[in-house]
Amino acid sequence: MAAEQGYVDAQFNLGVMYDQGKGVAQSDKKAVEYYQLAAEQGDADAQFNLGLMYSQGKGVAQSDEKAVKYYQLAAEQGDANAQCNLGVMYDQGKGVAQSDKKAVKYYQLAAEQGDANAQCNLGYMYDFGRGVKKNHTEANKYYLLAVKKGNNRAQLNLAYIYFSGEGVKKSYIRTKKLCERVLKDPELSFEAYELVDRAERFALSELISKLREQILDILKVDHKTSMTHYTSFDVGQAILLEKSPFRLGHINAVNDPNEGKLLWQELGYEPEEGNPVFIGCFLPDSDSLNMWRFYSKNHLNDDACGCAITYNTERFFDYRLMKDQSNHTEQEPRVPSFANTGQSPQESAAFYRVVYLKDNFKILGQGAKKLQADFKKLKKEADKFVGNKPTSEKLQTLAWLLGPLPYLLKDANYKDEQEHRVIVTHLDYGAKEIKSEDPDFANGKAPRLYLELHRDDHLTPIEYVTLGPKAPNKEMMAPYWRHQLASKFESQLKRRKDKPLNINPSRCAYK
């Protein structure tokens, strides 16, 4: 009644009731209607909420430009929330031309009013020298102000500061301590798990941990490169048409008897098994005759009968290791394992090229000189770490420190494959993510362990599909698959916009 008479507070409050579904059926459209009425009368809270509705596309067509317009109106009236959000829009270049300086300006205005998010964001700008001169003392000051108000992102950022020792005395113990509260935050808990894991490793051996990260960075594939997985026709069809999750296999199921052992041999120790290792094998070439012969067989072991699925490397890692995301926030943190988080650490979110070795640990290919030097340093540090009388426990810890490195080295006999890998090493045996298939002794079927990569939109990372040179009925398979995909997953294909999912036969002349 008051709103109908133009009473601005009533219009805003009625918008809130519709927004939250309190006393009325929830309605974003009705909420927008009343926020709009109050906003037109200059109510800063309504202008801010209307900006949020446009930003999120709730009750209106999503529009960053209109979100900025209403944030600006509220910000000019001194609304701290609007000032902070306007800072974010300039920070990210949404609805406005990106500007670090303007982002800092609005974060500063909101931070001075005690807005914790703005204080955290301003700390970040000082931390990385964006829009202001880099200043770790100022960064820490603003992080601490936000932490006192219970801001978990600021607490995690402060943990990173103590990990790197920028502006403070480096402390891995302090890093872990600061992460304790953040582990209970569902938004940030996994990032905190990762940082705790790194702090644990660096505390045990900073040099081995740094070398591990250095080598992985050299081997990491640029996100602009496509990667192709060769597989059987049945598996390809299941991935495309049945939304079957992509699988990573246990390392012991691969065909190289030296798998994971070459680095240990160079270090001079017997390999110790720590956490289980799961890999996915890929190639940069999407139509390679050798790969068709080796990795695209049917159930009768005939080669070149399968298909090759080419993935966009940037979009590939938007996956979960469990079908439904686990709620692990009530559990005690498990370090160094990330068991039952349903996610994977940053190291697992990359494609790595395999390094090929000749006798006497001579590295072949790109970056060989630098890699040779790094592995030489690694051997020296490993010797120091295990000491004169290496125990099984010490070697297991070394295995954890080495992480995926031993599984990125192969004998030069395999160099024609030019294999690339995704590797997951962070799970414990018994973790819910690890799937298994029982052995069938009567039919000689071995047991299996594997991981499944679950995606809500299974077609997003797929760039195109190639049918093998001897794929069955390949003249009709391409149109059949196109028809099935268009029938079953129309909305997914529309989201691809100008990037159709092409299915083409191999150009290899098979003999």
N, C-alpha and C positions, 0 to 999 in steps of 0.2 A: 504494500500500500504506500509506504514511504517512497519507494523507488519510483512508483508511478507518478508521484508528485515532484520528481526530480531531485530528491534528497540524495546527494552524491555518496555519502557513507553507506546508505542502504543499498544503492545500486552496486557498489563494490562488494559489500557483504553478501548480497544475494548471488552475485557472480561466484563468490567463494563456495556458497552452499551447493550451487549447481556443479561447480568444479569438483567438489569432494563427495557429492551425492548425499548430503546431510539434510534430512527433512524433505527431500525431493528426489525424484529419479535422477541419477547422475546424467548430466548432459554437457558436453564440451561446447556445443553450439550455443546453448542458453548462457553458459558461463561467459563466453566471448561477447554475447549480446549485452550483458550487463556490465562487463568490464569496459566495453566500448563506450557505453553511456557515461560511465564515471570518468573514463579517460578523457573524453571530449570536454568534461568540465574541469580538467586539469588535475585530477587525483593521481598522485605519483604512484601509489600502490597499484592502482588499476592499470596505469600505463606500463608498469613493470610486468604485471601478470599478463597483460595483453602481448607484450614482447615475448614472454615465455611461450604463450600459445602459438604465436607465429613461428617461433624458433623450432618448436616441436611438432608443428602441423596438427595441433589439436583444436578441433572445432572450426578450423580455417585451413585454406591451402597453405602449406609450408612456404614461408618466405623469410629469408635472412634479412633482406632489405627492410621489410616492414618491422621485423624484430628490432633491428638497429634503430629505426625511427622512434619506436615507443621506448626503448631503453634510453635513447638520447633525451627524450622529453622528461623522463623520470630522473635521469642523471643530473640534468640541469637544475632540478629542484632539490638536489642533494641526496637522492635515494642511493644508499650505499650498495644495495643489491644490484641496482641497475648500473651503477658505475663499474662494479666488478664485472658484470656480464658484458658491458660495452667494451671493457678492456679485453675480454676473451675474444669478442668479435674482431677487434683490431689485431689481436695476437694471431688469430687463425685466418684472417682475411676473409671472413664470412659477412657478406652483405655490404662490405666496405673494402677499400684498398688496404692490403695488409700494411700495418705500421707498428713496429716495436715501440717507437717513441710514444705514440698515442695510447698504446696498450699500457705502457708504464704510467702515463699521465692519469688514466682512469683507475688503474690499480692503486696508485698513490692516494688519490682522493678517497677511495673506499677504505683503504688500509688505515688512513688517519682517523676514520670513524670507527675503527675497531673490527672491520669485517675480516674474519679469519681466512676466508678463501682468497681475498685480495692480498692479505699479508703473505700467504703462502706463495701466490703467483708472483708477487713483487720480489720475494726472496729468490724465486727461480730466475727472474730476469737479471738480478744482480749475480746470481750463481754462474750464469752462462754469458753474461755481458751482452744482453739483448736490450737495446734501447737505452742502456746506461753503461757506464764503464764497469767492467767486471770487478766485483768487490765481495770477497767471501765473508768479510766481517759483517757487511750490511745484509748479505744473504742470510747468514746465521741469525742475525738480529730479528729479521722478519719471520723466519721459520720458527724461532722460539716464541715470538708473540702469538703466532697461529697455534703452536703446540699447546700453549697455556689455555687456549680456548677449545682444546680437544680435537684439533684438525689432524687427522691421521696422515693425509698426504704430506703435510709439512713435517710430521714426525719421521716418515719414511725418507723424505728428502734430506733431513738432518742425519739419518743413518748413513746415507750415501756419502755425506760430507765426512763423517768419521771414518768411513771405509777408505776414502781417497786421501784423507788427511789434508784437505784444502781449507786453510784458515783455522784449523784446529789440530791438535795432536792426534795422529792416526791411532785408531783403537778398534780392533776387531771385536773385542769384548763389548765395548760401548755400542758398536754397530748392532750386534745381536740383541743387546738390552733394549735399544730403541725400537727394534722390530717386534718385540713381544706383544705390545698392544695392537700393532697393525695386523698381526696374524689372525686377529678375531674380526677384522673388517672384510666382509665378503667381496668388496670392490678391489681391495689392495692386497689381500692375504697372499695370493700366489706370488706377486712381485716381492713381497717380504720374505717368503720361503726361499726364493732364489737368492736374495741378498744374504740371508743367513747361511745358505749353502756355500756361497763364495767366501764369506767371512771365515767359515770353518776351514775351508781348503787353504786360504791364504795364511791363516794362523798356523797351520801345520807346516806348510812350505810355500812361502811367498814366491820363490824363484821358480819352482816346478809349476805352480799355478799360473804364473805370468807366461812361462814358456808354452804351456798348454794353450792359453788363449791366443798367444802370438801365432802359433802354428795353425790353429783353427781359422784365424783371420786370413792367413795366406791361402788356405785351401777353400775358403768359403766362396760360393759361386755368386756372381752379381745377380741381383733380383730381376734384371731385365732379360736374363737368359731363360729360354724355355728348356724344360727337361722332360724326357720321354720314358715311359715305362712300357716294356714289351711283355705281353702276357698272352694267355690262351684266349680263344674266342669266347668260351663260356664265362671266364672271369670278366672279360671286357663287357660282355652283354649284361652281366649282373651289376657291374659298376654303373653303366649308363642307364639301363632301363629299370633295374630293381633297387636303385639307390643303395646298393651294397657298399658298406664302408671299405675304403682302401686298407689293405693289410700290410703290416711290417712283420717279417718273419724272424724267428730266432736265429742268431748267428751260426749256431751249430748245424743248421739245415742247409748251409751253402756248400758249394762243391770244392772249395779250396782247403786242402788238409792243413795248410800253414796259416789259416785264417786267425788273425789276432796274435800270432806267435812271433812274427818277425821283429817287432820292436823289443819284446822281452828277450829274444836271443841276442840282440845288439846290446841290451843293457846287462846281459850276463846272468839272468835269473830265469827260473822256471815260471811260466805264466800262472798267476793266481786268479781264479774266478771270483769276482766280487758280485756286483749286481748283474742280472741278466741283460743281454745286449740284443736289441732288435734293429733290423735294417730294412730299408727299401732301396732297390737298385734302379738307377736311371741312367740315361745317356743323353748327351746334347744333340745327337743325330737321330732324327725321327724316322729315317728310312734307310737302315743299314742292313745290308745283306747278311753280314756276319751275325748280327743280333737276331735277325729273323731266324737264322739257323739254330742259334743257341737257346734263345729264350722265348720262342713263340711257337711252342709245340702243342699238339692236341693230346687227348688221353691215350692215344696209341703211340705217342712219342714221335709222330711225324712232324718234321720241322716246317717253319714258315707258314703255319696254318692259322696263326692267331691274329692279333691286332696290336697296335701301339697307340697308347693314349698320351698325348702331349699336354703337359701342364704349364700354366703360368706360375713361375716360381714365387712371385709376390703374393698371389692369392692362395697358394697351396696350403699355407700353414694356418689357415682359419679353420682349425679342427679341434675336436675334443677327443680324449682317449676313452671316454665313457659315453654311452648313448645319452643318458640323462646326467646333467652336471651334478656331481656329488656336493653335498653340503659338508665341508670339512672344517667349518669355522669353530665347531665345539670341540674338535679333537686337539690333543696336545700336538704341537709341532714335532715332526719327525725329521731329524737332520742326521746324515746328509740326504736321506731319501725324500722324495716328494710323493710318497705313496698315497693313493686314494684322493688326489686332488682333481683328477680328471683332466689335467692340463699337462703341458710339457715345458721345460725350461727353454730359455732363449737359445742355448746351444743346440737343442733338438729342432729349433725352428729355422733350419738352414740346409741347403744342399752343399755337400763338400765333394771335391774331386778326390779320387783315390791317387795315392803316390805309389809309383812302381819302382821296385828296387832290383838292382843287379847284385851279384855276389859281393860280399864285404860291405854291405849296406850302402851301395852307391845309388844315390837318388837320380832318377831320370826326369826329364821334362821341365816344365815351367817353374821358375823360382828355385831350381835345384840347389844353387850355391847357398842361398839364405837358409833353406830348409836343412841342408847338411850341417851348417853351423849351429842352428837351433837344436837339432837332435844331439849334436856333440855336447852342447851345454847341458842338455837334459840328462844325458848319461852321467855326466859329472855330478849333477845335483842329486840324481837318484842314488848314486853310490854313497854320497854323504848322508842321504836320508835313511837308508836301510842299515848303514854301518857295517862293521867287519863281520858280524854274525847275524845275518838277516833271518828274522823269524817269520813264520807264516802270517802272523798278525800284521807285521810291518809290511810285508809284501802285499797283503790285501788292502792296506791303507794306501800303498803306492798305486795299486790298481785303480782305486777310487780317485786318486789325484790325477792319474793319466787320463781317466774318463774315456772318451771315444777315440783317442789317438791310435791305439794299437789296431783299430778296425778300419783305419784309412790307409794302411800299408799293405801292398800285395807284391807278389813276385813278378818280375819283368815278363815272365811267360804270358801273363794276362794283359799286357799293356795295350794290345790291339782293341780291347774292349772299351778303353777310356771311360771306365765306370765312374759314376757319381753316386753318393749315398746320402740318405737321411738316416740318422742314427739316434736311437733313444737308449740311454744307459742309466736313467735316474730312478728306475723303479726297483723295489724289493721283490723277491719271490714271495708269492702270496698276495700281492697287490691286486685289488679288484679289477684293474685295467687289463691285466694279463689274461687272455683267453686260452683255452686248451682244447685239444681233440684227443680222445683216448686212442691207444693203439688197437689195431685189429690184427692180432697175432696169426689168426687162421689165414688171412689174405696178405700177410706180410706188410701191413700198413703201419708205418712208424707213428709214434705220438707226435703231437705238434704243440708249440707255444707260439702265440702271435699277438699283436696289438691291432686294434681297429681304429681307423681315423674317421670319426663321425662328423658330418657337416649338415647344417640345416638346408643349405642349397648346394647339392652335390655336383651340379654342372658348372658352378662359378669358376673353379680353378682350371677347368678343361678348355684348352685352346682349340684342338682339333683331334681327330682320330684317323689313323691310317690302317687299312686292311692289309694283312700279310699277302705276299705273292701267291701263296697257295690257299688263301682263305676260302672256305666252302661257299659256293654260290655268290661270289663277291659282286657280280654284276647287279644282283638283286638285294644284297645285304645293305648296301649304302642307302638306297631309297627306303628300304624297310625300316632301318634304324631311324632315319630322318622322320619318317611318318610316326613311328612309335614315340619318339621324343616330343614331337609337336603335339601329339594327342595327350600324352601323360603329363608333360611339364611345360605347358604353354606359357605360364606366368614366369617361370625361370628363364625361358628362352627370350621372352620380351625384355627382361631386365638386362640382357646382354647388349641390347640396343643395336649398335652398328657392328657387333662382333658375332656373326653367326657361327654355330658349332658345325664346322665342315667335316664330312666323312668321305675320305677319298681312298682309292686303291693304291697300293705300293707301286712305285715306278721302277723297282728293281727287276732286272731280267733274271728270273730264277732258273738255274740249271742244276 
